[in-house]
Amino acid sequence: MIFISVLSFAQKTVSGKITDEDGVGIPSASVTVEEPGKDAILAYGITNAKGEYKVTFTSAESNVDLKVKAFNQRPLTKQITNSDQTMSFTMESEATEIKEVKLKTKMVTAKGDTISYDLKAFDSKSDRTLADVLKKLPGIEVNTDGTILYQGNAINKFYVNGKDLMEGGYGTINNSLPKDAVQKVEVLENHQPVKILQDKVPSDQAAINIKLKNSVTMTGRGEVGVGGSPLLWNVKLTPMFFGQKSQWVVNYKANNVGEQVENEGNILSFGNRFEGKRINASQNDWLNVENASTPNLPVKRYLMNSVHYVSANYLTNIDKKKEWELKANANYTNNAVERESYSKTDYFATTDTPASTVLQNIHNNFYTDKAKGELIFTKNAKKGFFKNTTSFSQYWNADRGIVDRTLNSSVNSTRHGDEAVESPTTSFQNSLSTIIPWKEKMVNILSYVSYQTDRQSLDVSPSSYLEIPGFLPTSKDFVNQNLRLKTFEANHSANIGFSTKGWTFTPEVGFNFKSTDLVSSLLNIITNPFTNPNPIPASQYSNNLSYTTATPYGSLGVNYKNDSWMLYANFPVNSNNIKADDPLRLVDKEVNKVTFEPSVFAQYTFASFWKASVNANINNNFGEINTAYSGFLMTSPNGISTMNPNNPIPQNNNKSAGTRIEYRNPLNNLFFNINYRYSDAKRNLISNPTIVGGYTVMEYLERDNHILNNGYNLEVGKYFPKFKTNASVSYSNNTAKSDAFLNNDSYTNKNNSQSMGVKFNNTYFSWMSIDYNASFSRTKQTSTGRVISNAARKGFTHNLGLFFYPIENHTIGFNWDQVNTNAANEKYNNGFYDVSYQFTWAKKKIDFELKWMNIANKKVFETYDINTSNISYTRIQLRPSQVMFTVKFNFK
């Protein structure tokens, strides 16, 4: 409805040519449309090299003012009617003697699809890196995981001087590039990264280009810190080089102060499908120890870690035309994390089971060893595209858990368990994409191959800690769950593109294949002091399952782009062939089904500053191997899962649609967007967890059910130059409704969540700067049917960063994190405070910082959470009060 109303506006276009007295076109002249008597620009345009212009505007007035300005020409203004028309002008020469010139760079400027931010206009004296300033730019957000958003959507590329060194893993540069090396930040709207597809296949995503002050830059950032207690250490060394032919970044970061530096290697932007397929390689974590809870706090407040992370990224051009690039990326992580929590969980009563209470103390140690290497060859030119990415990952991970569990607060029902998981993983991927021009057409070939092996083993001692039918609980034996997964995936496709009059049609054929083998067994190991350990197998706890998916498909892609409209759509027809086979467990089922899964996106740009879009898609999912095994599998000591061998393969049909309105006006630094989305997921199987003694046994029933989601969110951000303040407000409202089962009782679950956020930063005073973020949330959980519950949870969080500059090169900082929870008549307020003093040796650009963290020495975090089947109280161990002394410096 919003989209239709926008199109009903009275949109008019005026175009023409601006010439001088000799009839020569005047380039770069500005043409603005304004309402008479008002100092507000409705729309604007810039003449091209021939002096031609075109401006589209919307106004309710019968007449508007057209103003033309150009250097060394007398400005002119003419009132025109509010209608489509062609107006050409001849400007008179007017030389002006300039006695004094003051150069003043605009904070935000726009040229075509490029928005440029002058970083100096937004930084404060306490900022040191690009990340410090980037989150203050209007229209730009930075998530806690490092993902950069523009107008609420993730960017698709991150460039430095036009080169994509990091291939989506841009966290290292963002966190370690000194702000003083940056000239400006450019947002490339509607960015198509594949040059041969520009003006043929549109994109609705934006990219960011960091333009440095020098074309050849050697820079970087470093920190070295020590503190206590206990002994604390923090090392960050990140030298960087950005040249015209090559770029590199070397990074070593290690600490035990609670910083997750290992996440800097994560891929945060993925380009588009024409570049091939890229993933964040990860383990298939089927087996897990029971995990202590983590709080809704900044990670630095609770993470007990000891991490070493080293990475290297290198890019070079390997031909004289600088079309071919070679990129080599590698990183290694060694991390140990300690975690501890206490919880009290009250499970709701059903018609067949009474209410119950489970108390748990969990102490964890997680050990991560991970190595990754990547080699990329790329040619990205107007006359062709080629990209091959080869990556290899290896994990040597291990987790430990010590758990004390009490059921219904009875001392006699307390159990103690020691848990351990070993999980080595090997992963390999190769992605190839090439686009070859053929006369007036384009031929695109895509190939992706992946192979991964996961070996996991979970030990729980003693077996009396568990309640597993068929196992004799004693205090001298233990239970071992072992699992092996082998996964092979291959996706191959070819398409050809035809372009005419702004339209591009791309028919495609392809074949996707995936095969996964699962072998698992659950054993009760009896330890006899006079004999070797004696495994006693339980046949109902074994799996030897093969799951294959073969999908040949054909599709038609349709793309269109002009000055106002952008459209891309895909109409695939898939032949889905899925088979699950496990002779031991009598599993033999398959699906052969043809599906039509269209997707459509359309965007309309109007009145210079507005964009409106709609999108819709249908897709089908037929489950994975984790929905087909029928032998019991202990995925966690408190959870045993299985599938009925008589159940069919899951078939999930998902439909969704959405609309979006976006406004961005660099002239007055105002950015605004609102989104609405609706989705309906239809499933043929429904989970039916059974809670026995505080443990969960998961089964699935064959029954059609739905998950309905609808929600909207909006955000408004504006920079106020007069007050040097960037402010934004946001609001979201999301409702999810689903059918569910618990202990064989059916019910309908409805969850409504609302949140409102406020943030601003101010650098108006030379002696003070402030950063503030706050969010208010409310969640209401309603269950109706045989399971009845009605509970609400409210939350408030905020972060205040306050910096004072009493004397030149001296900074006093204050930080305040507050997290409040209100649920089930329980209220918990958690406040954390830090203070810091920093002296800057300006000549050497070195900072000396003394910081006291968690002044109040708050040692635990308390909160209430509302879940589908229970309400839980949680108390989590935090980092104690600590003091750090740090030296920070730039490499150049």
C-alpha positions in Angstrom: 0.0 0.0 0.0 2.9 2.4 0.8 4.5 1.6 -2.6 1.3 2.3 -4.5 0.7 5.6 -2.7 4.2 6.7 -3.5 3.6 6.0 -7.2 0.5 8.1 -7.1 2.5 11.3 -6.4 2.6 14.0 -9.1 6.1 13.4 -10.4 7.3 15.8 -13.1 10.5 16.0 -15.1 12.2 19.1 -16.6 15.1 18.6 -18.9 17.2 20.7 -21.4 20.6 22.2 -22.1 22.6 25.0 -20.5 24.9 26.9 -22.8 27.1 30.0 -22.7 26.8 33.1 -24.9 28.8 31.3 -27.7 26.3 28.4 -27.6 28.8 26.0 -26.0 27.4 23.6 -23.4 28.4 24.3 -19.8 29.4 21.2 -17.8 29.0 20.8 -14.1 26.3 23.5 -13.7 23.9 22.9 -10.9 20.1 23.0 -11.6 17.8 23.0 -8.6 14.0 23.0 -8.3 12.5 24.9 -5.3 9.1 25.9 -4.2 8.5 29.7 -4.4 9.3 31.6 -1.2 10.8 28.6 0.5 14.5 27.9 1.1 14.2 24.1 0.5 15.5 22.2 -2.5 13.0 19.7 -4.0 15.4 18.1 -6.4 18.7 18.9 -8.1 20.8 17.9 -11.1 24.3 18.5 -12.6 24.8 19.1 -16.3 27.0 16.6 -18.2 29.9 17.3 -20.4 27.5 18.5 -23.2 25.6 20.9 -20.8 22.5 18.6 -20.7 20.5 18.1 -17.5 17.4 16.2 -16.3 15.6 16.8 -12.9 12.6 14.9 -11.6 10.6 16.5 -8.8 7.3 16.2 -6.8 5.4 19.3 -5.6 1.8 20.3 -4.8 2.4 23.9 -6.0 1.2 25.0 -9.4 4.5 26.8 -10.1 8.1 26.1 -9.0 11.4 28.0 -9.3 14.2 26.6 -11.5 17.6 28.0 -10.5 20.8 27.5 -12.5 24.3 28.3 -11.2 27.8 27.8 -12.8 31.3 29.1 -12.2 32.0 32.5 -14.0 28.4 32.7 -15.1 25.6 35.0 -13.8 23.1 32.8 -11.8 19.5 32.8 -13.2 16.1 31.9 -11.8 13.0 31.2 -13.7 9.5 30.3 -12.5 8.0 27.4 -14.4 4.8 25.5 -14.3 4.6 22.2 -12.4 4.5 20.0 -15.5 6.8 17.9 -17.7 8.7 20.2 -20.1 12.0 21.0 -21.8 13.8 24.2 -20.8 17.1 25.3 -22.2 19.0 28.4 -21.0 21.8 30.7 -22.2 23.9 32.1 -19.3 25.7 35.4 -19.4 29.4 35.6 -18.4 30.1 37.3 -15.1 33.7 37.4 -14.0 34.2 37.9 -10.2 37.3 39.2 -8.6 38.0 37.0 -5.6 39.8 38.8 -2.8 39.9 36.0 -0.3 39.1 32.3 -0.7 38.2 30.0 2.2 38.1 26.3 1.3 35.5 24.4 3.3 34.8 20.7 2.5 31.2 19.6 2.7 30.5 16.9 5.3 28.3 14.8 3.0 28.2 15.1 -0.8 26.5 13.1 -3.6 27.5 12.5 -7.1 25.4 10.0 -9.0 25.2 6.8 -6.9 28.2 7.8 -4.8 27.7 9.4 -1.3 31.0 10.8 0.2 31.6 11.5 3.9 34.4 13.8 5.1 35.7 11.9 8.1 37.0 15.0 9.9 33.5 16.4 10.2 32.4 13.5 12.3 35.3 12.4 14.5 36.2 13.3 18.0 39.5 13.7 19.9 39.1 10.3 21.4 38.7 8.5 18.1 41.7 6.6 16.7 40.6 4.1 14.1 38.2 3.9 11.1 35.7 1.9 13.2 35.6 4.6 15.8 34.3 7.2 13.3 32.4 4.9 10.8 29.6 4.2 13.3 29.0 7.9 13.7 28.3 8.6 10.0 24.6 9.3 9.2 22.9 6.4 7.4 25.7 3.9 8.5 25.6 1.4 11.3 28.1 -1.1 12.6 26.7 -4.3 14.2 28.3 -5.9 17.3 29.8 -8.6 15.0 31.4 -5.9 12.8 29.0 -6.0 9.9 28.6 -2.6 8.3 25.0 -1.6 7.3 24.0 1.2 5.0 20.3 2.3 5.4 19.7 -0.9 7.4 21.2 -3.4 4.8 24.6 -5.1 4.9 27.1 -3.8 2.3 28.3 -6.2 -0.4 31.9 -5.0 -0.8 34.5 -3.2 1.2 37.2 -1.5 -0.8 40.4 0.4 0.1 41.4 2.7 -2.8 39.1 0.7 -5.1 40.7 -2.7 -4.3 39.0 -5.6 -2.4 41.9 -6.9 -0.4 39.9 -8.6 2.4 37.3 -10.4 0.2 34.5 -9.7 2.8 36.6 -10.2 6.0 37.0 -6.5 6.5 37.0 -6.5 10.3 40.8 -6.3 10.6 41.1 -3.1 8.5 38.0 -1.5 10.0 39.4 -2.0 13.6 43.1 -1.2 12.9 43.2 1.4 10.1 44.2 4.8 11.7 41.6 7.5 11.0 44.3 10.0 10.1 45.2 7.9 7.0 41.6 8.3 5.6 40.6 11.1 3.3 36.9 10.2 3.0 34.5 7.3 3.1 32.5 6.6 -0.1 29.2 4.7 -0.2 28.6 3.2 -3.7 24.8 2.8 -3.9 23.3 0.1 -6.1 26.8 -1.4 -6.5 27.4 -4.2 -9.1 30.9 -5.4 -8.3 31.2 -7.4 -11.6 32.2 -4.7 -14.2 30.9 -6.6 -17.3 27.5 -6.8 -15.7 27.2 -3.1 -14.8 24.2 -1.5 -16.5 23.0 -5.0 -17.3 22.4 -6.8 -14.0 21.4 -4.3 -11.3 22.0 -4.5 -7.6 20.1 -3.1 -4.6 23.1 -3.4 -2.2 25.7 -0.7 -1.4 29.5 -1.0 -1.1 32.0 1.1 0.9 35.2 2.5 -0.5 37.8 3.8 1.9 39.8 6.5 0.0 43.1 7.2 1.6 44.9 10.5 1.6 47.9 9.0 -0.3 47.8 6.6 -3.3 50.7 4.8 -1.6 50.3 4.4 2.1 52.2 2.5 4.8 50.2 2.6 8.0 48.7 0.4 10.7 47.9 0.3 14.4 49.5 -1.3 17.5 48.8 -1.7 21.2 50.6 -3.3 24.0 49.1 -3.6 27.5 49.5 -5.2 30.9 47.3 -5.3 34.0 45.8 -7.2 36.9 44.4 -9.0 38.7 45.0 -11.7 37.7 47.8 -11.0 35.3 46.3 -9.4 32.2 47.9 -8.9 28.8 46.8 -7.4 25.4 48.9 -7.2 22.2 47.7 -5.8 18.9 50.1 -5.4 16.0 48.6 -4.7 12.5 50.9 -3.1 9.9 49.3 -2.4 6.5 50.4 -1.3 3.1 48.2 0.0 0.3 49.9 0.7 -3.1 48.7 1.0 -6.7 49.8 -2.5 -7.6 49.7 -4.4 -4.3 48.2 -4.3 -0.9 48.9 -6.3 2.3 47.8 -6.5 5.9 49.6 -8.5 8.6 47.8 -9.0 11.9 48.7 -10.5 15.3 46.4 -10.1 18.2 46.5 -11.8 21.5 44.8 -11.1 24.9 43.1 -12.4 28.0 41.0 -9.3 28.6 37.8 -10.5 26.9 38.2 -9.3 23.3 37.0 -11.6 20.5 39.8 -10.7 18.1 39.5 -14.1 16.4 36.2 -13.0 14.8 38.0 -10.4 12.6 38.6 -13.2 10.1 34.9 -13.9 9.5 33.5 -13.1 6.0 30.9 -10.3 6.5 30.1 -9.5 2.8 29.7 -12.0 0.0 29.5 -10.0 -3.2 26.9 -11.6 -5.5 26.3 -15.0 -7.1 28.2 -14.2 -10.3 31.4 -14.1 -8.3 30.9 -17.7 -7.2 30.1 -19.1 -3.8 31.9 -18.2 -0.6 31.1 -19.4 2.9 32.3 -19.0 6.4 33.6 -22.6 6.8 32.4 -24.1 10.1 32.1 -27.4 11.9 28.9 -29.4 11.9 28.5 -29.2 15.7 26.2 -32.2 16.3 27.6 -33.2 19.7 28.0 -30.7 22.5 28.6 -30.5 26.2 26.0 -28.6 28.2 26.9 -25.0 27.8 26.9 -22.3 30.5 24.7 -19.3 29.6 26.1 -16.0 28.2 24.6 -12.6 29.2 23.2 -9.9 27.0 26.2 -7.8 27.6 29.2 -6.5 25.7 31.5 -9.6 25.4 34.3 -7.8 27.3 32.2 -8.0 30.5 32.1 -11.8 30.7 34.5 -13.5 28.3 37.2 -15.4 30.2 39.6 -16.0 27.4 43.2 -16.6 26.4 43.4 -16.1 22.6 46.1 -15.8 20.0 45.0 -14.8 16.4 47.4 -14.3 13.5 46.4 -13.5 9.9 47.9 -12.3 6.7 46.2 -10.9 3.6 48.0 -10.1 0.3 46.8 -8.7 -3.0 48.9 -8.0 -6.2 48.2 -7.3 -9.9 49.9 -9.9 -12.1 49.5 -8.2 -15.4 50.4 -4.8 -16.9 46.8 -3.8 -17.5 46.1 -4.4 -13.8 43.1 -6.5 -14.6 44.3 -9.8 -13.1 44.7 -10.0 -9.3 46.1 -12.7 -7.0 45.0 -12.8 -3.4 46.3 -15.0 -0.7 44.7 -15.0 2.8 45.6 -17.1 5.8 44.8 -17.1 9.5 45.3 -19.2 12.7 43.4 -19.2 16.0 44.3 -20.6 19.3 41.7 -19.9 22.0 40.8 -21.1 25.4 37.5 -19.9 27.1 36.2 -20.5 30.6 32.6 -20.0 31.4 30.3 -20.7 34.4 26.6 -20.1 35.2 23.8 -21.2 37.5 20.2 -21.5 36.3 16.8 -22.4 37.7 14.3 -23.4 35.1 10.6 -23.8 35.8 8.8 -25.9 33.1 5.2 -25.2 32.4 2.6 -27.9 33.3 0.7 -29.7 30.6 -2.5 -31.8 30.8 -0.3 -35.0 31.1 2.7 -33.8 33.0 3.0 -31.7 36.1 5.2 -28.6 36.4 8.8 -29.3 37.3 11.9 -27.3 38.3 15.5 -28.0 37.3 18.6 -26.4 39.0 21.9 -26.5 37.2 25.5 -25.4 37.9 27.6 -25.6 34.7 31.4 -24.9 34.4 32.9 -25.0 30.9 36.3 -24.9 29.2 36.3 -24.5 25.4 39.5 -25.0 23.4 39.7 -23.9 19.8 42.5 -24.6 17.3 41.7 -23.5 13.8 43.7 -22.8 10.6 42.5 -21.5 7.3 44.1 -20.7 4.0 42.6 -19.2 0.8 43.9 -18.5 -2.7 42.0 -16.3 -5.1 42.6 -15.5 -8.8 40.4 -12.7 -10.2 40.0 -10.8 -13.5 37.3 -8.1 -13.3 37.2 -6.1 -16.5 34.6 -4.6 -18.8 35.4 -7.3 -21.4 35.4 -10.4 -19.2 35.3 -11.8 -15.7 37.1 -14.7 -14.0 37.3 -15.7 -10.4 38.6 -18.9 -8.8 38.6 -19.3 -5.0 40.3 -22.2 -3.2 40.0 -22.5 0.6 41.1 -25.1 3.2 40.2 -25.1 6.9 41.2 -27.4 9.7 39.8 -27.6 13.2 41.2 -29.3 16.3 38.6 -28.4 18.9 37.8 -29.7 22.4 35.1 -28.8 24.9 34.7 -29.7 28.6 31.8 -29.5 31.0 31.3 -30.1 34.7 27.6 -30.1 35.6 25.6 -30.5 38.8 21.8 -31.0 38.2 19.0 -31.1 40.7 15.4 -32.0 39.8 12.5 -30.4 41.7 14.9 -29.0 44.3 15.3 -32.4 45.9 18.7 -33.0 47.5 18.4 -36.7 46.7 17.9 -36.0 43.0 21.2 -34.2 42.6 23.5 -35.6 39.9 27.0 -34.8 38.9 28.4 -35.2 35.4 31.8 -34.8 33.7 31.4 -34.1 30.0 34.0 -34.0 27.2 33.8 -33.5 23.4 36.6 -33.9 20.9 35.8 -32.6 17.4 38.4 -32.5 14.6 37.1 -31.2 11.2 38.7 -30.9 7.7 37.0 -28.7 5.1 37.9 -27.9 1.5 36.1 -25.7 -1.1 36.7 -24.5 -4.6 34.6 -22.0 -6.4 34.9 -21.0 -10.1 33.0 -18.4 -12.0 33.7 -16.9 -15.4 31.8 -14.6 -17.7 32.9 -14.6 -21.4 31.5 -12.1 -23.9 30.2 -13.8 -27.1 29.2 -11.3 -29.8 26.4 -9.3 -28.1 25.9 -12.0 -25.4 27.5 -13.1 -22.2 28.2 -16.7 -21.2 28.6 -17.4 -17.5 29.9 -20.7 -16.1 29.7 -21.5 -12.4 31.2 -24.4 -10.5 31.4 -25.1 -6.8 32.9 -28.2 -5.1 33.0 -28.8 -1.3 34.2 -31.7 0.8 34.1 -31.9 4.6 34.7 -34.6 7.3 33.6 -34.2 10.9 34.6 -36.6 13.6 33.1 -36.0 17.0 33.1 -37.9 20.3 31.1 -37.1 23.4 31.9 -38.8 26.8 29.7 -38.4 29.9 30.8 -39.9 33.2 29.2 -41.5 35.2 26.4 -42.9 33.2 24.1 -42.5 36.2 24.1 -38.8 35.3 21.9 -39.7 32.3 18.4 -41.2 32.0 18.7 -43.4 28.9 16.5 -46.5 28.5 18.6 -49.6 28.1 21.6 -48.3 30.0 22.4 -49.4 33.5 23.3 -46.4 35.5 26.3 -46.9 37.8 29.0 -44.7 39.3 31.8 -46.6 37.6 30.9 -46.5 33.9 30.5 -43.8 31.3 28.6 -43.2 28.1 30.3 -42.5 24.8 28.5 -41.0 21.8 30.6 -41.0 18.7 29.7 -39.6 15.3 31.3 -39.3 11.8 30.0 -37.1 9.0 31.2 -37.0 5.4 29.7 -34.3 3.3 30.3 -33.8 -0.5 28.6 -31.0 -2.4 28.8 -30.0 -6.1 27.0 -27.2 -7.8 27.4 -26.6 -11.6 25.6 -24.2 -13.9 25.8 -22.3 -17.2 23.8 -19.3 -18.4 23.8 -16.9 -21.3 22.8 -13.3 -21.2 21.0 -11.2 -23.8 20.8 -7.4 -23.5 18.6 -5.0 -25.3 17.2 -1.5 -24.5 18.0 -1.8 -20.8 16.7 -5.4 -20.5 18.9 -8.4 -19.8 17.5 -12.0 -20.1 19.5 -14.8 -18.7 18.4 -18.4 -19.3 20.3 -20.9 -17.1 20.6 -24.6 -16.6 22.3 -26.3 -13.7 22.8 -29.3 -11.5 23.2 -29.3 -7.7 24.2 -32.4 -5.8 24.9 -33.1 -2.1 25.7 -36.3 -0.4 26.1 -36.8 3.4 27.0 -40.0 5.2 26.3 -40.3 9.0 27.7 -43.1 11.1 27.1 -43.0 14.9 26.9 -45.2 17.9 26.1 -44.8 21.6 28.0 -47.1 24.0 27.9 -47.7 27.7 31.5 -48.3 28.7 31.9 -50.6 31.8 35.1 -50.0 33.6 36.4 -53.1 35.4 39.6 -52.8 37.4 40.6 -56.4 36.5 39.8 -56.3 32.8 40.0 -54.0 29.8 37.1 -51.5 29.3 34.2 -53.5 27.9 31.8 -51.7 25.5 28.2 -52.8 25.6 26.5 -51.7 22.4 22.8 -50.7 22.2 21.6 -51.3 18.7 18.7 -48.8 18.9 21.4 -46.1 19.4 23.2 -46.7 16.1 23.0 -44.9 12.7 24.5 -45.7 9.3 22.6 -43.2 7.2 23.2 -42.0 3.6 21.3 -38.8 2.6 21.6 -37.6 -1.0 20.0 -34.6 -2.8 20.1 -34.2 -6.6 18.5 -31.2 -8.2 18.7 -30.4 -11.9 17.1 -27.1 -12.7 16.4 -24.5 -15.4 15.7 -20.9 -14.8 15.2 -17.5 -16.5 16.6 -14.3 -15.0 15.1 -11.0 -16.0 16.8 -7.7 -15.3 16.0 -4.1 -16.2 17.5 -0.7 -15.3 17.1 2.9 -16.4 17.3 6.2 -14.6 14.3 5.5 -12.3 13.5 1.8 -12.4 15.5 -1.2 -11.4 14.1 -4.8 -11.7 15.6 -8.2 -11.3 13.7 -11.5 -11.1 14.4 -15.1 -11.4 12.0 -17.9 -12.4 13.6 -21.3 -11.6 12.0 -24.8 -12.0 13.7 -27.4 -9.8 13.5 -31.1 -10.0 14.1 -32.2 -6.4 15.3 -35.8 -5.9 16.0 -36.7 -2.2 16.8 -40.1 -0.8 17.5 -41.3 2.8 18.8 -44.8 3.3 19.8 -46.7 6.5 19.2 -50.5 6.2 20.1 -51.1 9.8 17.4 -48.8 11.0 14.9 -49.7 8.3 15.0 -46.2 6.8 14.2 -46.1 3.1 12.4 -43.0 1.9 12.6 -40.5 -0.9 11.0 -37.5 -2.5 10.8 -36.7 -6.2 9.1 -33.4 -6.7 9.2 -30.5 -9.2 8.9 -27.0 -7.7 8.6 -23.5 -9.1 10.5 -21.0 -6.9 10.3 -17.5 -8.3 11.8 -14.3 -6.8 11.1 -10.7 -7.8 12.6 -7.4 -6.7 11.6 -4.0 -8.1 12.9 -0.5 -7.1 11.8 2.9 -8.2 13.9 6.1 -7.6 12.0 9.4 -7.6 12.4 13.1 -6.6 16.2 12.7 -6.4 16.2 11.5 -2.8 13.5 8.7 -2.6 13.6 5.0 -3.3 10.7 2.6 -3.1 10.9 -1.1 -3.5 8.9 -4.4 -3.3 10.1 -8.0 -3.2 8.6 -11.4 -3.0 9.8 -15.0 -3.3 8.8 -18.7 -2.9 11.3 -21.4 -2.0 11.1 -25.0 -0.8 13.3 -26.9 1.6 13.4 -30.6 2.0 15.4 -30.9 5.1 18.9 -32.2 5.7 20.4 -35.4 7.2 19.7 -34.1 10.7 16.0 -34.6 10.0 16.2 -38.2 8.8 18.2 -40.4 11.3 16.1 -42.8 13.3 18.6 -44.2 15.8 18.7 -42.3 19.1 21.5 -39.8 19.1 22.8 -38.0 22.2 23.5 -34.6 20.8 23.9 -33.2 24.3 23.9 -34.8 27.8 20.5 -33.2 28.3 19.0 -33.9 24.9 18.4 -37.1 22.9 16.9 -36.9 19.4 15.5 -39.3 16.9 13.2 -39.4 13.9 10.4 -41.9 13.4 11.6 -44.1 10.4 8.0 -44.1 9.1 8.0 -40.3 8.9 8.4 -38.8 5.4 11.2 -36.5 4.4 10.5 -33.0 5.6 8.9 -30.7 3.0 8.9 -27.0 3.9 7.3 -24.4 1.7 8.3 -20.8 2.4 6.6 -17.7 1.0 7.6 -14.1 1.8 7.0 -10.6 0.6 8.1 -7.2 1.7 8.3 -3.5 0.8 10.7 -0.7 1.6 10.8 3.1 1.5 14.1 4.8 1.7 15.1 8.5 1.8 18.6 9.9 1.8 19.4 13.6 1.3 23.1 14.6 1.5 22.1 18.2 1.2 20.6 18.3 4.7 22.3 15.1 6.1 19.0 13.2 6.6 18.6 9.5 6.1 15.4 7.5 6.6 14.1 4.0 5.8 11.1 1.8 6.7 10.6 -1.9 5.9 7.8 -4.3 6.2 8.0 -8.1 5.7 5.5 -11.0 5.9 6.3 -14.7 5.6 4.5 -18.0 5.8 6.4 -21.3 6.3 4.4 -24.4 5.8 5.9 -27.7 7.2 4.7 -31.3 7.1 6.5 -32.4 10.3 6.4 -30.9 13.7 8.7 -31.3 16.6 7.4 -33.0 19.7 9.9 -32.7 22.6 9.3 -34.7 25.7 10.8 -33.5 29.0 11.7 -36.4 31.3 13.5 -35.6 34.5 14.7 -32.3 33.1 16.1 -34.0 30.0 14.6 -33.4 26.5 13.9 -36.2 24.1 13.1 -34.9 20.7 10.8 -36.7 18.2 8.8 -35.5 15.2 5.1 -36.0 14.2 3.7 -36.0 10.7 1.3 -33.1 10.7 1.0 -30.0 8.6 1.8 -26.8 10.5 2.7 -23.2 9.9 5.0 -20.5 11.1 3.7 -17.0 10.4 6.0 -14.0 10.7 5.2 -10.3 10.1 7.0 -7.3 11.2 8.2 -3.8 10.3 11.1 -1.6 11.3 12.0 2.0 10.7 15.1 4.2 11.3 15.6 7.9 11.0 19.1 9.5 11.2 20.2 13.1 10.9 23.4 15.0 11.4 23.1 18.5 12.8 26.1 20.5 11.7 25.4 23.5 13.9 25.5 21.3 17.0 28.0 18.7 15.7 25.6 16.0 16.6 24.6 12.8 14.8 21.4 11.3 16.0 19.1 8.5 15.1 16.0 6.7 16.3 14.8 3.2 15.4 11.7 1.1 16.1 10.8 -2.5 15.2 7.7 -4.7 15.8 7.8 -8.4 15.0 5.2 -11.1 15.6 5.7 -14.8 15.1 2.9 -17.4 15.4 3.5 -21.1 15.2 1.9 -24.5 15.9 3.8 -26.6 18.4 3.9 -29.7 20.5 5.2 -30.4 24.0 5.0 -33.7 25.8 2.4 -34.8 23.2 0.2 -31.8 23.9 -0.6 -29.4 21.0 -0.7 -25.7 21.4 -0.3 -22.4 19.5 2.6 -20.2 20.4 2.6 -16.5 19.7 5.6 -14.2 20.3 5.5 -10.5 19.9 8.7 -8.5 20.3 9.1 -4.7 20.1 12.2 -2.6 20.4 13.1 1.1 20.2 16.6 2.4 19.9 18.1 5.8 20.3 21.7 6.8 19.6 23.6 10.1 19.2 27.1 11.5 19.4 28.1 15.0 20.0 31.5 16.9 19.6 30.2 20.4 19.9 32.4 21.3 22.9 36.1 21.4 22.5 36.5 20.0 26.0 34.0 17.1 25.8 32.5 14.5 23.5 29.7 12.1 24.1 28.5 8.8 22.6 25.2 7.3 23.7 23.2 4.3 22.7 20.0 3.0 24.3 17.4 0.4 23.5 14.1 -0.6 25.0 12.5 -4.0 24.4 9.4 -5.8 25.2 8.6 -9.5 24.5 5.3 -11.2 25.1 4.9 -14.9 25.0 1.4 -16.4 24.7 0.6 -20.1 24.4 -3.0 -21.4 24.0 -4.3 -24.9 23.7 -3.4 -27.8 26.0 -0.2 -25.9 27.0 -1.2 -22.5 28.5 1.1 -19.7 29.4 1.2 -16.0 29.3 4.3 -14.1 30.2 6.0 -10.9 29.3 9.6 -9.7 29.5 10.9 -6.1 29.4 14.4 -5.0 28.9 16.4 -1.8 28.8 20.1 -1.5 27.8 22.3 1.5 27.3 25.9 2.5 26.8 27.3 5.9 27.6 30.8 6.9 26.5 31.9 10.3 27.9 35.2 11.9 27.2 36.7 15.1 28.7 39.7 17.0 27.4 40.7 19.3 30.3 44.2 20.0 28.9 45.6 19.5 25.4 46.7 15.9 24.9 45.0 14.7 28.1 41.7 12.7 28.0 39.6 11.4 30.8 37.0 8.8 29.8 33.9 7.3 31.5 32.0 4.3 30.2 28.7 3.0 31.6 26.9 -0.2 30.4 23.5 -0.8 31.9 21.3 -3.9 31.3 17.9 -4.2 33.1 15.5 -7.1 33.0 11.9 -7.3 34.2 10.0 -10.6 33.9 7.6 -12.7 36.0 7.5 -10.0 38.7 11.3 -10.2 39.0 13.5 -7.2 38.3 17.3 -7.2 37.8 19.4 -4.2 37.2 23.0 -4.7 36.0 25.3 -1.7 35.8 29.0 -1.6 34.8 31.3 1.4 35.0 34.8 2.1 33.6 37.1 5.1 33.9 40.3 5.8 31.9 43.0 8.4 31.7 45.0 8.9 28.5 48.0 11.0 27.7 48.9 11.6 24.0 52.5 12.2 23.0 51.4 14.3 20.0 54.7 14.5 18.2 55.1 10.7 18.1 51.3 10.0 17.9 51.6 7.6 20.9 48.8 7.2 23.5 49.5 6.1 27.1 46.2 4.8 28.7 45.4 3.7 32.2 42.0 2.1 32.5 40.0 0.7 35.5 37.3 -1.7 34.3 34.2 -2.8 36.3 34.8 -0.3 39.1 31.8 -1.7 41.1 33.4 -5.2 40.9 30.1 -6.7 39.9 30.9 -10.5 39.7 27.6 -12.0 38.4 24.9 -11.1 35.9 21.2 -11.9 36.7 18.3 -12.1 34.3 15.0 -13.8 33.6 14.1 -15.4 30.3 10.8 -16.5 28.8 10.9 -19.5 26.5 8.3 -21.6 24.8 8.1 -24.3 27.5 9.6 -22.6 30.6 10.7 -19.5 32.5 14.3 -19.5 33.7 16.4 -17.5 36.1 20.1 -17.3 35.2 23.2 -16.1 37.1 26.4 -15.9 35.1 29.9 -15.3 36.3 31.5 -12.1 35.0 35.0 -10.6 34.8 36.0 -8.9 38.1 37.3 -5.4 38.6 40.6 -5.0 36.7 43.2 -2.4 35.8 45.1 -2.1 32.5 48.0 0.1 31.3 48.2 0.3 27.5 50.5 1.9 25.0 48.9 2.6 21.6 50.6 3.8 18.5 50.5 4.1 14.7 53.1 2.3 12.6 53.5 5.5 10.5 
